[in-house]
């Protein structure tokens, strides 16, 4: 029974498009609109 449920769910799985960026996401890199946000020390200081 569970095999049939897993098989059924597998048919609807979608391919992960951003798999190359997955390591960056795990490390905590910030993204905005799909692009990496580079933070300089000037930007961090002026935000405070």
Secondary structure, DSSP 8 states (H G I E B T S, - for coil): -HHHHHHHHHTT----TTGGGHHHHHHT--EETTEE----HHHHHHH-
